[in-house]
Amino acid sequence: MINLETIYNQNMDETLVKAQLDNGLNVYIFTKPDYVKQYAMLSVNFGSNDFEFIDVKNGRKRLMPLGVAHFLEHQLFEDKETSIFDKFADLGASANAYTNFDSTNYLFSSTSNFEESLINLIEFVQEPYFSDENVEKEKGIIIQEIKMYQDNPYWRSYFNLLSALYINHPVKNDIAGTEASVNAITPEDLYICYYNFYLPSNMDLILIGDLEAEKIISLLKDHQASKHFPEFKNPVRIRKDEPAAVAKKIVKEEMDISRPMVQIAFKDPAVSELPAETIRREYLINILLDIIFGRSSKNYNQLYDQGIIDNSFSCSYHKKPDYAYVHLYGESNKPDLMREKVKQKLVNIDQAEIEANFERIKRKYQGSFIRLFNNFDHLAAEFIEYRRLGIDIFDLAEIINNISLTDLLSYSDKIFNKDLMVESIILNKD
């Protein structure tokens, strides 16, 4: 007998059903009466940062080639007999997958045959098939993908930025790895990673739609009961200590582009915080950035009218438990002037502008949180990120509501530390 926990949030008029299967698989169902679309995401707590760990089977230290998590994602779509994508298409479902720094996610959306598609999703993720022939074939495909991204100015500039920000942290590495690291991956590497991380108790299944929760849980329980998994032990991820300093101050490169590209970042040295404080800090600094450089800000419109920035300009704060940074990006025909003006605006922050716009921008974030529940892809991704931090997604509303103007002003003079600033610039070849 599996106990279902049902949470109804009156303010959001949203219902979430939680259950954990006997094998440890966590299942979360957002019930959406009268919605036609249905969505599922199976998320594995294993991403590109997790290439160095202690093997749970024998206690050996494992150092895997960069890009192994992404390669494993690709390989799981290989089937002995037929195309996984064709199986979903035959059911009227659209499937996809992606790997990021800290997770690998397999998903589909459909308007019919949801239960069959759900079993198909779980089946192909839980039945690995790695052969020498398929691994070698996939290497060529992934290397082409890497080359394609290396030709992408934004991608190139972004990872130049991360490699300047971080000395040891694995976030500085391209998610797909390098041509050399991909060529080094073997079927044995994939099986080692699979059996360390791809166990039900290291996965979360998020389902969204007009679904009968008890029926879905019963289906999953019966399906998983026929499978046998080894007892799960949390793999010990190895992380080298990250110095507070940055690796380098500036990275310049030339490419065939129409306009120069500028990316600026401020490293925020990671400190141990309670999960709620991690999320609060993320929202707080993003609200601050929105006031200073958002589309409706005085700074944005002045620089835009002067032709120094254009509508490509954006800014955001990225916060994880073990790393964080402020990120500003834009294209400009006046890259040096853009760099100068942006840094000037960040150093000389107008506190009166913060005071005048705080409530308006805070309401914007409150509205974005409400709209989140109608964007299934975004809801699933945000839900799992917060769950793994130990935060219930419904608690986000209170975290945002409790941010005060005093909080914002206390950050305005310390987050933009010039000593921890790096720049990544792509210029056009002459």
C-alpha positions in Angstrom: 0.0 0.0 0.0 1.4 3.4 -1.1 0.4 6.4 0.9 -0.5 9.4 -1.2 -0.1 12.9 0.2 -2.3 15.5 -1.3 -1.5 19.2 -1.0 -4.0 21.8 -2.0 -2.8 25.4 -2.1 -5.8 27.7 -1.8 -4.0 30.9 -2.9 -2.9 29.2 -6.2 -5.9 26.9 -6.5 -3.4 24.1 -7.3 -3.3 20.5 -6.2 -0.1 18.5 -5.9 -0.1 14.7 -5.1 3.0 13.1 -3.7 4.0 9.5 -3.5 7.1 7.4 -3.1 7.2 3.9 -4.6 8.8 1.0 -2.8 12.0 1.3 -4.8 12.4 4.9 -3.8 11.1 6.6 -6.9 9.5 9.9 -6.0 6.3 10.8 -7.9 4.7 14.2 -8.1 1.4 14.9 -9.9 0.0 18.3 -10.5 -3.6 17.6 -11.3 -5.0 20.1 -13.9 -8.8 19.4 -14.4 -10.0 20.1 -17.9 -6.5 20.6 -19.4 -6.0 18.8 -22.7 -2.2 18.8 -22.6 -0.4 16.2 -20.5 3.2 16.3 -19.5 5.8 14.0 -17.9 9.4 14.5 -16.9 11.7 11.9 -15.4 14.6 13.8 -13.8 17.8 12.1 -12.8 20.0 13.7 -10.1 23.1 13.5 -12.3 24.5 16.3 -14.5 27.7 17.4 -16.3 29.3 18.6 -13.0 29.2 15.0 -11.7 32.2 13.5 -13.5 34.2 12.8 -10.3 32.8 10.6 -7.6 33.3 7.6 -5.3 31.8 4.4 -6.9 29.1 3.0 -4.6 30.0 -0.6 -5.6 33.7 -0.7 -4.6 34.6 2.6 -3.0 36.9 3.5 -5.9 37.4 7.1 -6.9 36.1 7.6 -10.5 37.2 10.4 -12.8 35.1 10.2 -15.9 35.7 12.0 -19.2 34.0 15.4 -19.4 30.5 15.2 -21.1 29.7 11.7 -19.8 26.3 12.7 -18.4 25.3 14.2 -21.8 26.6 11.2 -23.7 24.6 8.9 -21.4 21.5 10.8 -22.2 22.1 10.4 -25.9 22.8 6.7 -25.5 19.6 5.8 -23.6 17.7 6.8 -26.8 19.4 3.9 -28.5 17.2 0.8 -28.7 18.1 -2.7 -30.0 15.2 -2.8 -32.3 13.5 0.5 -33.0 13.6 4.3 -32.5 12.5 5.5 -29.1 11.3 8.7 -30.8 9.2 6.6 -33.2 7.6 4.8 -30.3 6.5 8.1 -28.8 5.3 9.4 -32.1 3.2 6.3 -32.7 1.4 7.1 -29.4 0.9 10.7 -30.5 3.5 12.0 -28.0 6.5 14.3 -28.5 9.6 13.3 -26.6 12.8 15.1 -25.7 15.7 15.2 -23.2 18.3 17.5 -22.0 21.3 17.5 -19.7 22.4 20.5 -17.6 25.0 21.1 -15.0 23.2 19.1 -12.2 20.5 16.9 -13.7 19.5 14.9 -16.8 15.8 15.1 -17.8 13.7 12.9 -20.0 10.3 14.2 -21.0 7.3 14.0 -23.3 4.0 15.9 -23.8 0.8 14.4 -25.3 -2.9 14.9 -25.6 -3.7 11.2 -25.6 -2.3 7.7 -24.7 -0.7 9.3 -21.7 -0.3 6.0 -19.6 1.3 4.1 -22.5 3.7 7.0 -23.2 4.5 7.1 -19.4 5.5 3.5 -19.3 7.5 4.0 -22.5 9.4 6.8 -20.9 10.3 4.8 -17.8 11.1 1.7 -19.8 13.7 3.2 -22.0 15.4 5.1 -19.2 15.5 2.0 -17.0 16.8 -0.4 -19.7 20.3 0.7 -20.8 21.9 -0.7 -23.9 25.4 0.4 -24.5 27.4 -1.4 -27.2 30.9 -0.6 -28.7 29.2 0.0 -32.1 26.5 2.4 -30.8 28.9 4.3 -28.6 31.4 4.8 -31.5 28.5 5.9 -33.7 27.3 8.4 -31.1 30.8 9.9 -30.7 30.6 11.3 -34.2 27.1 12.8 -33.6 28.1 14.5 -30.3 31.4 15.8 -31.7 29.4 17.4 -34.5 27.1 18.9 -31.9 30.1 20.3 -30.0 31.6 21.8 -33.1 28.2 23.4 -33.9 28.1 25.0 -30.4 31.7 26.1 -30.7 30.6 28.0 -33.8 27.9 29.7 -31.8 29.3 33.1 -30.5 27.0 33.3 -27.5 27.8 29.7 -26.3 31.5 30.3 -27.0 31.5 33.6 -25.1 29.5 32.2 -22.2 31.8 29.3 -21.5 34.8 31.6 -21.9 33.1 33.7 -19.1 32.6 30.7 -16.8 36.2 29.6 -17.3 37.3 33.0 -16.3 35.1 33.1 -13.2 36.0 29.7 -11.9 39.3 28.1 -11.1 38.2 24.6 -10.0 34.5 24.4 -10.0 33.2 22.0 -12.8 30.6 24.5 -14.0 33.4 26.0 -16.1 33.3 23.0 -18.4 31.1 22.6 -21.4 28.1 20.3 -20.7 28.9 18.2 -23.8 32.6 18.0 -23.0 35.4 18.3 -25.6 36.2 16.4 -28.7 39.0 14.6 -26.9 36.9 13.8 -23.8 34.0 12.4 -25.9 36.4 10.2 -27.9 37.7 8.8 -24.5 34.2 7.6 -23.3 33.7 3.8 -23.3 30.6 1.6 -22.8 32.1 0.7 -19.4 32.2 4.4 -18.3 28.5 4.7 -19.2 27.5 1.6 -17.3 29.5 2.8 -14.2 27.7 6.1 -14.3 24.4 4.5 -14.9 24.5 2.1 -12.0 25.8 4.8 -9.7 23.2 7.4 -10.5 20.3 5.9 -12.5 18.5 4.2 -9.7 14.8 5.0 -8.9 15.7 6.5 -5.5 17.9 9.1 -7.3 15.1 10.1 -9.7 12.0 12.2 -9.6 8.9 11.8 -11.8 6.8 14.9 -12.3 3.5 14.6 -14.1 1.1 17.4 -15.0 -2.3 17.3 -16.6 -5.9 16.2 -16.1 -4.8 12.9 -14.4 -6.3 10.5 -12.0 -3.5 10.4 -9.4 -4.5 7.1 -7.7 -4.8 5.3 -11.0 -1.4 6.6 -12.2 0.3 5.7 -9.0 -1.2 2.2 -9.1 0.0 1.8 -12.7 3.5 2.8 -11.7 3.6 0.6 -8.6 2.6 -2.5 -10.6 5.1 -1.7 -13.4 8.0 -1.1 -11.0 7.2 -4.1 -8.9 8.3 -6.4 -11.8 11.8 -4.8 -11.8 14.7 -5.3 -9.5 17.2 -2.6 -8.6 20.2 -2.8 -6.3 20.0 -1.0 -3.0 20.7 2.7 -3.6 23.5 4.5 -1.8 24.1 8.1 -2.5 27.2 8.5 -4.6 29.8 10.8 -3.0 30.4 13.6 -5.5 33.9 15.0 -5.4 34.4 18.8 -5.5 37.7 20.6 -5.3 37.6 23.7 -3.1 36.9 26.8 -5.1 39.0 29.9 -4.2 37.2 33.2 -3.8 39.3 34.8 -6.5 38.5 34.6 -10.2 40.6 32.7 -12.7 41.2 35.6 -15.1 39.8 39.1 -15.6 39.1 39.2 -19.3 38.9 36.8 -22.2 38.9 38.2 -25.8 38.3 36.2 -29.0 37.6 36.9 -32.6 34.9 35.2 -34.7 33.0 35.9 -37.9 30.0 37.7 -36.3 27.9 40.7 -37.4 28.3 42.6 -34.1 30.6 42.4 -31.1 29.4 40.5 -28.1 30.0 41.4 -24.5 29.4 39.2 -21.4 30.2 40.5 -17.9 30.0 38.5 -14.6 30.5 39.1 -10.9 31.5 36.0 -8.9 29.5 35.7 -5.7 31.6 33.4 -3.4 29.4 30.6 -2.3 28.5 30.3 1.3 26.7 27.6 3.1 23.0 28.7 3.5 19.7 27.2 4.4 17.7 26.3 1.3 15.2 29.1 1.8 18.0 31.6 2.1 19.5 30.3 -1.2 16.2 31.0 -3.0 15.6 34.2 -1.2 19.0 35.5 -2.3 18.4 34.5 -5.9 15.0 36.4 -6.1 16.4 39.3 -4.1 19.3 40.0 -6.5 17.3 39.3 -9.6 14.8 42.0 -8.4 17.7 44.3 -7.8 19.1 43.7 -11.3 15.6 44.2 -12.9 15.4 47.6 -11.2 18.9 48.6 -12.4 18.9 47.2 -15.9 15.5 45.7 -16.7 13.6 46.7 -19.9 11.6 49.3 -18.0 14.6 50.8 -16.1 16.0 54.3 -16.6 19.5 52.9 -17.3 18.3 50.4 -20.0 16.4 53.1 -21.8 19.2 55.7 -21.7 21.8 53.3 -23.1 19.3 51.9 -25.6 18.4 55.4 -26.9 22.2 56.2 -27.2 22.7 53.1 -29.3 25.1 51.6 -26.8 22.9 48.5 -26.1 20.0 46.9 -28.0 17.2 44.5 -27.2 19.7 41.6 -26.9 20.8 43.0 -23.5 19.9 40.9 -20.4 20.9 40.4 -16.9 20.3 37.7 -14.3 21.7 36.2 -11.1 22.4 32.4 -11.0 22.5 30.9 -7.5 23.3 27.3 -6.6 24.3 25.8 -3.3 28.0 25.8 -4.3 28.3 28.6 -6.8 26.7 31.9 -7.8 27.3 34.8 -10.1 25.7 37.9 -11.6 25.5 37.7 -15.4 25.1 40.5 -17.9 25.0 40.0 -21.7 24.5 42.1 -24.8 25.6 42.8 -28.4 26.8 46.2 -29.4 28.6 48.1 -32.2 30.3 50.1 -29.4 31.5 47.2 -27.1 34.1 49.3 -25.2 31.6 52.1 -24.5 29.0 49.5 -23.5 31.5 47.9 -21.0 32.4 51.2 -19.6 28.8 52.5 -19.2 27.4 49.2 -17.8 30.1 49.0 -15.1 29.7 52.6 -14.3 25.9 52.1 -13.7 26.6 49.2 -11.5 29.1 51.0 -9.3 27.0 54.2 -9.0 23.6 52.7 -8.2 20.9 55.2 -7.7 19.2 54.2 -4.4 16.3 56.5 -5.1 15.5 54.5 -8.2 15.5 51.3 -6.2 13.1 52.8 -3.7 10.8 54.1 -6.5 10.6 50.9 -8.4 10.9 48.2 -5.7 7.1 47.5 -5.2 6.4 47.5 -9.0 9.2 45.0 -9.8 8.3 42.8 -6.8 4.8 42.6 -8.1 6.2 41.5 -11.5 7.9 38.5 -9.8 4.8 37.7 -7.9 2.9 37.6 -11.2 5.6 35.5 -12.9 5.3 32.9 -10.1 1.5 32.6 -10.6 2.0 32.2 -14.4 4.6 29.5 -13.8 1.8 27.0 -13.1 0.5 27.3 -16.6 3.8 26.6 -18.3 4.3 22.8 -17.9 8.0 22.7 -19.0 9.0 25.5 -16.8 6.9 24.3 -13.8 8.5 20.8 -14.0 12.0 22.2 -14.2 11.6 24.7 -11.4 9.8 22.2 -9.2 12.6 19.7 -9.3 15.3 22.3 -8.8 13.6 23.6 -5.7 12.6 20.1 -4.4 16.3 19.0 -4.5 17.1 22.1 -2.5 14.5 21.1 0.1 11.9 23.8 -0.8 8.3 23.2 -1.6 7.4 25.2 -4.7 4.3 26.6 -3.0 6.7 28.2 -0.4 8.2 30.5 -3.1 5.2 32.9 -2.9 6.0 33.6 0.7 9.7 33.9 0.1 9.0 36.6 -2.6 6.4 38.3 -0.5 8.8 38.6 2.4 11.6 40.4 0.5 11.8 44.0 1.7 13.3 47.2 0.4 15.8 47.1 3.3 17.0 43.7 2.1 17.5 45.1 -1.4 19.4 48.2 -0.3 21.7 46.1 1.8 22.8 44.2 -1.3 23.1 47.1 -3.7 26.6 48.1 -2.6 28.3 44.8 -2.2 27.2 42.4 -4.9 29.1 44.2 -7.7 32.6 43.7 -6.5 35.1 44.8 -9.1 37.8 42.5 -7.8 35.5 39.5 -8.7 34.4 40.8 -12.1 35.3 39.1 -15.3 34.6 39.9 -19.0 34.2 37.8 -22.1 34.3 39.6 -25.4 33.8 38.4 -28.9 35.0 40.8 -31.6 34.5 40.5 -35.4 37.5 39.4 -37.4 38.9 42.3 -39.4 
